[in-house]
Amino acid sequence: MGFSTEVFEATVVEAVADGATPCFAVALSGGLDSTVALHALRELPLTQSLRAIHVDHGLHPDSGAWREHCERACLAIEVPFTDALVDARPRRGESPEEAARRARYGCLATELRPGETLVTGHHADDQLETVLLQLLRGAGPAGLAAMPVLARLGAGWLCRPLLRFRRRDLHAWARARRLSWLEDPSNREAGFDRNYLRHKVLPALHERWPAAALSAVRSAR
């Protein structure tokens, strides 16, 4: 199908109808997914306000350069930019992935203004990974529902309007608009569970079942 701004807008409109507000804050990592979310939201006529929040986990020596990239990207399109530094060190028995997620969402929930809607760049391939991880952990129906399109977060909302699209769709859209983004080298480390699925398991699944990611999105919803 490819990335469709009409489908993207329809998802956002549906989220607003369900309670979210058209005042958006994008969780901007500087990667492809959040970069697409930022630019797509900026094109929507219903967007009343838009800003970006960058969370620095302090785990990589280049994190300062990543922050500067995000600030420059926002400056170029006149979007207000906020950054925050978090302590993402794992607690006892906690994985590095879970520690980073906990620190990130804790920070974003605190940074979110009353009624504001936080938008993340999660897409269909992310949803398939999440469903599989939950299945392998023995999760029940609530866990297998994985990431909802809309949920409460802090004083506002959390919205994931890119769940209906594959990462390759976002990549094609970003390339066509000559957008620039960062590639986190940690995403290539197969020692992390999600990365192992992404690089070792999902290519075989998609070869056999090309619609696997979108099917997972439907099942989760």
NUVOMAR-57900 format. One record per residue: x negated, y negated, z negated of N, C-alpha, C in turn. Coordinates in steps of 0.05 Angstrom, whole numbers, plus 32768, in hexadecimal, padded with zeros to 4 digits. Each point is the difference from the previous one (the first is absolute). Layout:
<sites>
<site <X, Y, Z>, <X, Y, Z>, <X, Y, Z>>
...
</sites>
This chain:
<sites>
<site <7FF0, 8018, 8000>, <8010, 7FE8, 8000>, <7FEF, 7FE7, 8000>>
<site <7FE9, 8000, 7FF2>, <7FF0, 7FE9, 7FFD>, <800B, 7FED, 7FEB>>
<site <7FF0, 7FEC, 7FF9>, <8009, 7FED, 7FEC>, <8013, 7FED, 800D>>
<site <8017, 7FFD, 7FF3>, <8016, 7FEF, 800A>, <8005, 7FEA, 7FEB>>
<site <7FFD, 7FE7, 8008>, <8006, 7FEB, 7FED>, <801E, 7FFF, 7FFA>>
<site <8011, 800A, 8012>, <801C, 8001, 7FFB>, <8007, 8014, 7FEA>>
<site <7FF4, 8018, 8002>, <8004, 8014, 7FEB>, <7FF5, 7FF7, 7FE6>>
<site <7FE8, 7FF3, 8001>, <7FF4, 7FF6, 7FE8>, <8012, 7FEB, 7FF3>>
<site <800B, 7FEE, 8010>, <8011, 7FEB, 7FF5>, <801A, 800C, 7FF4>>
<site <800B, 8015, 800E>, <8018, 800D, 7FF6>, <7FFB, 800C, 7FE5>>
<site <7FE9, 800C, 7FFC>, <7FF9, 800C, 7FE6>, <7FFE, 7FEB, 7FEA>>
<site <7FF4, 7FEA, 8007>, <7FFD, 7FEA, 7FED>, <801C, 7FF4, 7FF9>>
<site <8010, 7FFC, 8015>, <801B, 7FF6, 7FFB>, <8010, 8012, 7FEE>>
<site <7FFD, 801B, 8005>, <800E, 8013, 7FEF>, <7FF7, 7FFE, 7FE3>>
<site <7FE6, 7FFD, 7FFC>, <7FF5, 7FFD, 7FE5>, <800B, 7FE7, 7FF2>>
<site <8001, 7FEA, 800F>, <800B, 7FE7, 7FF5>, <801E, 8004, 7FF9>>
<site <800E, 800E, 8011>, <801D, 8006, 7FFA>, <8003, 8011, 7FE7>>
<site <7FEC, 8010, 7FFA>, <8001, 8012, 7FE9>, <7FF7, 7FF2, 7FE6>>
<site <7FF8, 7FE7, 8002>, <7FF8, 7FF2, 7FE8>, <7FE6, 7FF1, 8001>>
<site <7FEE, 8007, 8012>, <7FE7, 7FF3, 8003>, <8004, 7FE3, 800A>>
<site <7FEC, 7FEF, 7FFD>, <8002, 7FE5, 8009>, <7FEE, 7FFC, 8018>>
<site <8006, 7FEC, 8011>, <7FEE, 7FFA, 8017>, <7FE8, 7FEF, 7FF9>>
<site <7FF9, 8000, 7FE6>, <7FE7, 7FF3, 7FF7>, <7FEB, 8016, 7FFC>>
<site <7FED, 8002, 8012>, <7FEE, 8017, 8001>, <7FE4, 7FFA, 7FF7>>
<site <7FF4, 8014, 7FF3>, <7FE4, 8000, 7FFA>, <7FF4, 801A, 800B>>
<site <7FED, 7FFF, 8012>, <7FF4, 8018, 800B>, <7FE8, 8009, 7FF0>>
<site <8000, 8019, 7FF9>, <7FE8, 800C, 7FF2>, <7FEB, 8004, 8016>>
<site <7FEE, 7FED, 8003>, <7FED, 7FFF, 8016>, <7FE5, 800B, 7FF8>>
<site <7FFA, 8018, 800A>, <7FE6, 800C, 7FFB>, <7FEC, 7FF7, 8015>>
<site <800A, 7FF7, 8017>, <7FEE, 7FFA, 8017>, <8000, 8016, 8014>>
<site <800B, 8017, 7FF9>, <8001, 8017, 8013>, <8016, 7FFC, 8015>>
<site <8001, 8013, 8013>, <8013, 7FFE, 8016>, <801C, 7FFD, 7FF7>>
<site <8009, 8011, 7FEE>, <801C, 8002, 7FF9>, <800B, 7FE6, 7FF3>>
<site <7FF2, 7FF5, 7FEC>, <8009, 7FE8, 7FF3>, <7FFD, 7FE8, 8012>>
<site <7FEC, 8001, 8013>, <7FFC, 7FEA, 8013>, <8018, 7FFF, 8013>>
<site <800A, 8017, 8009>, <8018, 8000, 8011>, <8018, 7FF7, 7FF1>>
<site <8003, 8008, 7FE7>, <8017, 7FF7, 7FF0>, <8000, 7FE2, 7FFD>>
<site <7FE9, 7FF4, 7FFB>, <7FFE, 7FE3, 7FFD>, <8008, 7FF2, 8019>>
<site <7FF5, 8008, 8017>, <8006, 7FF2, 8019>, <801D, 8005, 8009>>
<site <800A, 8018, 7FFC>, <801C, 8005, 8008>, <8014, 7FF0, 7FEF>>
<site <7FFA, 7FFE, 7FE6>, <8012, 7FF0, 7FEF>, <7FFF, 7FE2, 8008>>
<site <7FE9, 7FF7, 8007>, <7FFD, 7FE4, 8008>, <8011, 7FF9, 8018>>
<site <8006, 8014, 8011>, <8010, 7FFC, 8018>, <801E, 8001, 7FFB>>
<site <8008, 8009, 7FE8>, <801D, 8003, 7FFB>, <800D, 7FE5, 7FF9>>
<site <8016, 7FFA, 800D>, <800D, 7FE7, 7FFA>, <800D, 7FFF, 7FE5>>
<site <8006, 8018, 7FF4>, <800D, 8000, 7FE6>, <7FEC, 7FFB, 7FE9>>
<site <7FE6, 8000, 8005>, <7FEC, 7FFD, 7FEB>, <8002, 7FE3, 7FF6>>
<site <8007, 7FFD, 7FE6>, <8003, 7FE6, 7FF4>, <7FE5, 7FF6, 7FF5>>
<site <7FF0, 8012, 7FF6>, <7FE5, 7FFA, 7FF7>, <7FEF, 8019, 8002>>
<site <7FE6, 7FFC, 8004>, <7FEE, 8016, 8004>, <7FE5, 7FF9, 7FF4>>
<site <7FF4, 8013, 7FF1>, <7FE5, 7FFD, 7FF6>, <7FF3, 801B, 8000>>
<site <7FE7, 8001, 7FFB>, <7FF1, 8019, 7FFF>, <7FF2, 8003, 7FE5>>
<site <7FFF, 8018, 7FF5>, <7FF2, 8006, 7FE7>, <7FEB, 8015, 8006>>
<site <7FE7, 7FFA, 7FFA>, <7FEA, 8013, 8004>, <7FF6, 800A, 7FE5>>
<site <8000, 801A, 7FFC>, <7FF6, 800B, 7FE7>, <7FE4, 800C, 8005>>
<site <7FED, 7FF6, 7FF1>, <7FE4, 800A, 8001>, <7FFC, 8014, 7FEA>>
<site <7FFC, 801A, 8007>, <7FFC, 8015, 7FEC>, <7FE4, 8000, 7FF4>>
<site <7FEE, 7FF1, 800C>, <7FE5, 7FFF, 7FF6>, <7FF1, 801A, 8002>>
<site <8008, 8011, 8013>, <7FF4, 801B, 8003>, <7FEC, 8002, 8016>>
<site <7FFE, 7FEC, 8011>, <7FEE, 8002, 8018>, <7FEF, 7FE7, 8001>>
<site <7FE7, 8003, 8008>, <7FEE, 7FE8, 8002>, <8009, 7FEB, 8014>>
<site <8011, 8008, 8013>, <8009, 7FED, 8014>, <801B, 7FF4, 7FF9>>
<site <800A, 8005, 7FE8>, <801B, 7FF6, 7FFA>, <8002, 7FE1, 8001>>
<site <7FEA, 7FF2, 7FFA>, <8001, 7FE3, 8002>, <8004, 7FF7, 801D>>
<site <7FF2, 800E, 8013>, <8003, 7FFA, 801C>, <801D, 8006, 800A>>
<site <800C, 8016, 7FF5>, <801B, 8006, 8007>, <8013, 7FEA, 7FF7>>
<site <7FFC, 7FF6, 7FE8>, <8010, 7FEA, 7FF7>, <7FFE, 7FE8, 8012>>
<site <7FE8, 7FF9, 8008>, <7FFB, 7FE9, 8011>, <800E, 8004, 801B>>
<site <7FFF, 8019, 800A>, <800E, 8005, 801A>, <801E, 7FFB, 7FFD>>
<site <800C, 8009, 7FEA>, <801D, 7FFC, 7FFC>, <8007, 7FE3, 7FFE>>
<site <7FEF, 7FF1, 7FF1>, <8005, 7FE3, 7FFD>, <7FFE, 7FF1, 801B>>
<site <7FEC, 8007, 8010>, <7FFD, 7FF4, 801A>, <8018, 8007, 8012>>
<site <8009, 8019, 7FFF>, <8017, 8008, 8011>, <8019, 7FF1, 7FF8>>
<site <8004, 7FFB, 7FE7>, <8017, 7FF1, 7FF7>, <7FFE, 7FE2, 8007>>
<site <7FE8, 7FF6, 7FFD>, <7FFB, 7FE4, 8008>, <8006, 7FFB, 801D>>
<site <7FF9, 8013, 8011>, <8003, 7FFE, 801D>, <801E, 7FFE, 8008>>
<site <8012, 800C, 7FF0>, <801C, 8000, 8007>, <8010, 7FEF, 7FEB>>
<site <7FF2, 7FF2, 7FF0>, <800C, 7FED, 7FEC>, <8013, 800F, 7FED>>
<site <7FF6, 8016, 7FF5>, <800F, 800E, 7FEB>, <7FF1, 7FFD, 7FE6>>
<site <800D, 7FF8, 7FEA>, <7FF3, 7FFD, 7FE6>, <7FF4, 801B, 7FF7>>
<site <7FE8, 7FFE, 7FF3>, <7FF1, 8018, 7FF9>, <7FFA, 8000, 7FE2>>
<site <8005, 8017, 7FF3>, <7FFA, 8004, 7FE4>, <7FEF, 8019, 7FFD>>
<site <7FEC, 7FFF, 7FEF>, <7FEF, 8018, 7FFC>, <7FFF, 8006, 7FE2>>
<site <7FFA, 8019, 7FFA>, <7FFE, 8009, 7FE4>, <7FEC, 8016, 7FFE>>
<site <7FF1, 8001, 7FEA>, <7FEC, 8015, 7FFB>, <800B, 8012, 7FEA>>
<site <7FFF, 801B, 8004>, <800B, 8012, 7FEC>, <7FEA, 8014, 7FF8>>
<site <8005, 800C, 7FE9>, <7FEF, 8016, 7FF6>, <800C, 801A, 8008>>
<site <7FF4, 800D, 8014>, <800B, 8019, 800B>, <7FF1, 8019, 7FF7>>
<site <7FF2, 7FFE, 7FEA>, <7FF1, 8017, 7FF6>, <8014, 8015, 7FF5>>
<site <7FFC, 8019, 8007>, <8013, 8015, 7FF7>, <8000, 8004, 7FE2>>
<site <8017, 8005, 7FF5>, <8002, 8009, 7FE4>, <7FFA, 801D, 7FFE>>
<site <7FFE, 800A, 7FE8>, <7FFA, 801C, 7FFC>, <8015, 8012, 800E>>
<site <7FF7, 8012, 8011>, <8012, 8012, 800E>, <800E, 7FF4, 8018>>
<site <7FF9, 7FE7, 8007>, <800D, 7FF2, 8016>, <7FEE, 8001, 8019>>
<site <800B, 8005, 8017>, <7FF0, 8000, 8019>, <7FFA, 7FE3, 8008>>
<site <7FEA, 7FFC, 8010>, <7FFA, 7FE5, 800A>, <8017, 7FF5, 8010>>
<site <800D, 8011, 8010>, <8017, 7FF7, 8010>, <8016, 7FF5, 7FEF>>
<site <8007, 800F, 7FEC>, <8016, 7FF8, 7FEE>, <7FF9, 7FE7, 7FF0>>
<site <7FE7, 7FFE, 7FF8>, <7FF7, 7FE9, 7FF1>, <8002, 7FE6, 8011>>
<site <7FF7, 8002, 8019>, <8001, 7FE9, 8012>, <801D, 7FF8, 8005>>
<site <8011, 8014, 8004>, <801D, 7FFA, 8005>, <800D, 7FF3, 7FE7>>
<site <7FFA, 800B, 7FE8>, <800B, 7FF5, 7FE8>, <7FF8, 7FE3, 7FFC>>
<site <7FE6, 7FFB, 8004>, <7FF6, 7FE4, 7FFC>, <800C, 7FED, 8015>>
<site <8001, 800A, 8018>, <800B, 7FEF, 8016>, <801D, 7FF8, 7FFC>>
<site <8011, 8014, 7FFA>, <801C, 7FFA, 7FFD>, <8006, 7FF1, 7FE6>>
<site <7FF0, 8005, 7FEC>, <8003, 7FF1, 7FE8>, <7FFB, 7FE2, 8004>>
<site <7FEB, 7FFB, 8010>, <7FF9, 7FE4, 8006>, <8015, 7FF3, 8012>>
<site <8009, 800F, 8015>, <8014, 7FF5, 8012>, <801A, 7FFA, 7FF2>>
<site <8008, 8012, 7FEE>, <8019, 7FFB, 7FF1>, <7FFE, 7FE7, 7FEF>>
<site <7FE8, 7FFB, 7FF5>, <7FFC, 7FE8, 7FF0>, <7FFF, 7FE7, 8011>>
<site <7FF4, 8002, 8017>, <7FFD, 7FE9, 8012>, <801B, 7FF8, 800E>>
<site <8012, 8013, 8002>, <8019, 7FFC, 800F>, <8011, 7FEB, 7FF1>>
<site <800B, 7FED, 800F>, <8011, 7FEB, 7FF5>, <801C, 800B, 7FFD>>
<site <8010, 7FF4, 7FEE>, <801C, 8009, 7FFD>, <800F, 8000, 801A>>
<site <800C, 8017, 8007>, <800F, 8002, 8018>, <7FF0, 8004, 801A>>
<site <7FE6, 7FFF, 7FFE>, <7FEF, 8002, 8018>, <7FFF, 801E, 8009>>
<site <7FFC, 8004, 801A>, <7FFF, 801B, 800B>, <7FE3, 8006, 8009>>
<site <7FF4, 8014, 7FF3>, <7FE5, 8008, 8008>, <8002, 8014, 8017>>
<site <7FF1, 7FFB, 8015>, <8000, 8011, 8018>, <7FE5, 800E, 8002>>
<site <8001, 801B, 8003>, <7FE7, 800F, 8004>, <8000, 800C, 801C>>
<site <7FE9, 8009, 8008>, <7FFC, 800A, 801C>, <8004, 801E, 8003>>
<site <800D, 800D, 7FED>, <8004, 801D, 8002>, <8010, 8008, 8019>>
<site <7FF6, 8014, 800F>, <800D, 8008, 8019>, <8008, 801E, 7FFE>>
<site <800A, 800A, 8017>, <800A, 801C, 8000>, <7FEB, 8014, 7FF9>>
<site <7FE7, 7FFC, 800A>, <7FEB, 8014, 7FFA>, <7FFA, 8000, 7FE2>>
<site <8001, 7FE8, 7FF3>, <7FFC, 7FFF, 7FE3>, <8016, 800F, 7FF2>>
<site <8019, 7FFE, 800A>, <8016, 800E, 7FF3>, <7FFD, 801E, 8002>>
<site <7FF7, 800A, 8017>, <7FFB, 801D, 8003>, <7FEB, 8009, 7FED>>
<site <7FEB, 7FF1, 7FFD>, <7FEB, 8007, 7FEC>, <800B, 8001, 7FE4>>
<site <8011, 7FED, 7FF9>, <800B, 7FFF, 7FE5>, <8013, 8017, 7FFB>>
<site <8011, 8006, 8014>, <8012, 8017, 7FFD>, <7FF0, 801A, 7FFC>>
<site <7FEB, 8004, 800F>, <7FF0, 8018, 7FFE>, <7FF2, 8001, 7FE5>>
<site <7FF5, 7FEA, 7FF7>, <7FF3, 7FFF, 7FE6>, <8014, 8007, 7FE9>>
<site <8018, 7FF4, 8002>, <8014, 8006, 7FEB>, <8008, 801D, 8001>>
<site <8003, 800B, 8018>, <8007, 801C, 8003>, <7FEB, 8012, 7FF3>>
<site <7FE7, 7FFA, 8005>, <7FE9, 8010, 7FF6>, <7FFD, 7FFD, 7FE2>>
<site <800B, 7FEA, 7FF5>, <7FFF, 7FFC, 7FE3>, <8018, 800D, 7FF2>>
<site <8012, 800B, 8010>, <8018, 800D, 7FF4>, <8016, 7FEC, 7FF8>>
<site <8001, 7FE9, 800D>, <8014, 7FEC, 7FF9>, <801C, 8009, 8007>>
<site <8013, 7FF5, 7FF2>, <801C, 8005, 8004>, <800C, 7FED, 8015>>
<site <801A, 7FFF, 8003>, <800D, 7FEF, 8014>, <7FF8, 7FE3, 7FFF>>
<site <7FFD, 7FF5, 7FE7>, <7FF9, 7FE4, 7FFE>, <7FE3, 7FFB, 800B>>
<site <7FEE, 8012, 7FFA>, <7FE5, 7FFE, 800A>, <7FFE, 8003, 801E>>
<site <8010, 8013, 800B>, <8000, 8005, 801D>, <800D, 7FE9, 800F>>
<site <800F, 7FEF, 7FF3>, <800B, 7FE8, 800D>, <7FE9, 7FED, 8006>>
<site <7FE9, 8004, 7FF4>, <7FE7, 7FF1, 8006>, <8004, 7FE2, 7FFD>>
<site <7FF8, 7FF1, 8015>, <8000, 7FE3, 7FFE>, <801B, 7FF5, 800B>>
<site <8010, 7FF2, 7FF0>, <8019, 7FF5, 800A>, <7FFA, 7FE7, 8011>>
<site <8012, 7FF9, 8011>, <7FFD, 7FE7, 8010>, <8002, 7FE8, 7FEE>>
<site <8012, 8002, 7FEB>, <8004, 7FEA, 7FEE>, <8002, 8009, 7FE3>>
<site <7FF2, 7FF2, 7FEF>, <8001, 8007, 7FE3>, <7FFA, 7FE7, 7FF0>>
<site <8008, 8000, 7FE7>, <7FFA, 7FEA, 7FEE>, <7FE2, 8000, 7FF8>>
<site <7FF5, 7FE9, 7FFD>, <7FE4, 7FFE, 7FF7>, <7FFD, 7FE6, 7FF1>>
<site <7FF8, 8002, 7FE7>, <7FFC, 7FE8, 7FF0>, <801A, 7FEF, 8000>>
<site <7FFC, 7FE6, 8005>, <8017, 7FED, 8001>, <800D, 7FFF, 801B>>
<site <7FF7, 8011, 8013>, <800B, 7FFF, 801B>, <8004, 801B, 800C>>
<site <7FF9, 8003, 8019>, <8005, 8018, 800F>, <7FE7, 800A, 800E>>
<site <7FFF, 8019, 8007>, <7FEB, 800C, 8011>, <800E, 800B, 8019>>
<site <7FF6, 7FF7, 8017>, <800C, 8009, 8019>, <7FEA, 800B, 8013>>
<site <8007, 8016, 800D>, <7FEE, 800D, 8013>, <800D, 8002, 801C>>
<site <8000, 7FEA, 800F>, <800F, 8000, 8019>, <7FF2, 800E, 8017>>
<site <7FE7, 800A, 7FFC>, <7FF2, 800D, 8016>, <8003, 801F, 7FFF>>
<site <8010, 800A, 7FEE>, <8002, 801D, 7FFD>, <800B, 800E, 8019>>
<site <800D, 7FF2, 8011>, <800C, 800C, 8018>, <7FEC, 8002, 8018>>
<site <7FE7, 7FF8, 7FFB>, <7FEC, 7FFF, 8015>, <7FE8, 8011, 7FF9>>
<site <7FF4, 800B, 8015>, <7FE6, 800E, 7FFD>, <7FE9, 7FEC, 8000>>
<site <7FEA, 8008, 7FF4>, <7FE9, 7FEF, 8000>, <7FF6, 7FF8, 801C>>
<site <8002, 8013, 8012>, <7FF7, 7FFB, 801B>, <8011, 7FEA, 800D>>
<site <801A, 7FFE, 7FF8>, <8012, 7FEB, 800A>, <7FF6, 7FE5, 7FF6>>
<site <7FF9, 7FFE, 7FE7>, <7FF5, 7FE7, 7FF4>, <7FE6, 7FF8, 800E>>
<site <7FEF, 8014, 8005>, <7FE6, 7FFB, 800C>, <8004, 7FF4, 801C>>
<site <8013, 800B, 8010>, <8005, 7FF6, 801B>, <800A, 7FE3, 7FFF>>
<site <8012, 7FFB, 7FED>, <800C, 7FE5, 7FFD>, <7FEB, 7FEC, 7FF8>>
<site <7FEF, 8007, 7FEE>, <7FEA, 7FEE, 7FF6>, <7FEC, 7FFB, 8017>>
<site <7FF9, 8015, 800E>, <7FED, 7FFC, 8016>, <800B, 7FEE, 8016>>
<site <801A, 8003, 8006>, <800D, 7FF0, 8014>, <8000, 7FE2, 7FF9>>
<site <8000, 7FFA, 7FE6>, <8000, 7FE5, 7FF6>, <7FE4, 7FF7, 7FF8>>
<site <7FEC, 8010, 8005>, <7FE4, 7FFA, 7FFA>, <7FFC, 7FF9, 7FE3>>
<site <800D, 800E, 7FEE>, <7FFC, 7FFC, 7FE4>, <7FE6, 800D, 7FF7>>
<site <7FF5, 7FF7, 7FEA>, <7FE8, 800C, 7FF5>, <8007, 800B, 7FE4>>
<site <7FF3, 8016, 7FF9>, <8005, 800C, 7FE6>, <7FE7, 800F, 7FF7>>
<site <8001, 8008, 7FE7>, <7FE9, 800E, 7FF3>, <8005, 801E, 8000>>
<site <7FEA, 800F, 8000>, <8001, 801D, 7FFD>, <7FF1, 8007, 7FE6>>
<site <800F, 800A, 7FEC>, <7FF4, 8008, 7FE6>, <7FF2, 801A, 8004>>
<site <7FE5, 8001, 7FFC>, <7FF1, 8019, 8004>, <8009, 8017, 7FED>>
<site <800C, 7FF9, 7FE9>, <8009, 8015, 7FEE>, <8017, 8010, 800C>>
<site <800E, 7FF5, 8014>, <8016, 800F, 800D>, <7FF6, 8019, 800F>>
<site <7FE5, 8001, 8005>, <7FF5, 8017, 800E>, <7FF5, 8015, 7FEE>>
<site <8002, 7FFC, 7FE5>, <7FF5, 8013, 7FED>, <8014, 8016, 7FFB>>
<site <7FFB, 8018, 800A>, <8013, 8016, 7FFE>, <8002, 800B, 7FE3>>
<site <7FF0, 7FF6, 7FEE>, <8002, 800A, 7FE4>, <8019, 7FF7, 7FF3>>
<site <800C, 7FEA, 8009>, <801A, 7FF7, 7FF5>, <8017, 8010, 800C>>
<site <8013, 8008, 7FF0>, <8016, 8011, 8009>, <800E, 7FF4, 8019>>
<site <8007, 7FE7, 7FFF>, <800F, 7FF4, 8016>, <7FEF, 7FFF, 8019>>
<site <7FE6, 7FFA, 7FFD>, <7FEE, 8000, 8018>, <7FFD, 801C, 800B>>
<site <7FFF, 8014, 7FEE>, <7FFD, 801C, 800A>, <8018, 8007, 8012>>
<site <8018, 7FF9, 7FF6>, <8018, 8005, 8010>, <7FFE, 7FF1, 801B>>
<site <7FF8, 7FE7, 7FFE>, <8000, 7FEE, 8018>, <7FED, 800B, 8015>>
<site <7FE9, 8009, 7FF8>, <7FEC, 8008, 8014>, <7FFE, 801E, 8006>>
<site <8008, 8010, 7FED>, <7FFD, 801D, 8004>, <801B, 800F, 8006>>
<site <8016, 7FF5, 7FF5>, <8019, 800F, 8002>, <8013, 7FF3, 8015>>
<site <8004, 7FE6, 7FFE>, <8014, 7FF3, 8011>, <7FFB, 8002, 801E>>
<site <7FE7, 7FFE, 8009>, <7FFB, 8003, 801D>, <800C, 801A, 800B>>
<site <7FFD, 8016, 7FF1>, <800B, 801A, 8009>, <801E, 8000, 7FFF>>
<site <800C, 7FF3, 7FEB>, <801D, 7FFE, 7FFE>, <800B, 7FF0, 8018>>
<site <7FF4, 7FEA, 8006>, <800A, 7FEF, 8015>, <7FFC, 800D, 801C>>
<site <7FEC, 8011, 8002>, <7FFB, 800E, 801A>, <8017, 8013, 8004>>
<site <8009, 800E, 7FEB>, <8015, 8014, 8002>, <801C, 7FF3, 8000>>
<site <8003, 7FEC, 7FED>, <801A, 7FF3, 7FFD>, <7FFB, 7FE2, 8002>>
<site <8001, 7FF5, 8018>, <7FFA, 7FE3, 8004>, <8012, 7FED, 7FF0>>
<site <8018, 8009, 7FFA>, <8013, 7FEE, 7FF1>, <7FFE, 8004, 7FE2>>
<site <7FEB, 800E, 7FF6>, <7FFF, 8007, 7FE4>, <8003, 7FE8, 7FED>>
<site <7FF2, 7FEA, 8007>, <8000, 7FE9, 7FEE>, <801C, 7FF3, 7FFF>>
<site <800C, 7FFC, 8017>, <801B, 7FF4, 8000>, <8015, 8013, 7FF3>>
<site <7FFC, 801A, 8003>, <8012, 8013, 7FF3>, <7FFD, 7FFD, 7FE2>>
<site <7FE8, 7FFD, 7FF6>, <7FFB, 7FFD, 7FE3>, <800E, 7FE7, 7FF6>>
<site <7FFF, 7FEA, 8010>, <800D, 7FE7, 7FF8>, <801E, 8005, 7FFD>>
<site <800C, 800E, 8013>, <801D, 8005, 7FFF>, <8007, 8011, 7FE8>>
<site <7FF0, 8015, 7FFB>, <8005, 8011, 7FE9>, <7FFD, 7FF2, 7FE6>>
<site <7FEC, 7FEF, 7FFE>, <7FFC, 7FF0, 7FE7>, <8017, 7FED, 7FFB>>
<site <800A, 7FF3, 8015>, <8016, 7FEE, 7FFC>, <801A, 800E, 7FF8>>
</sites>
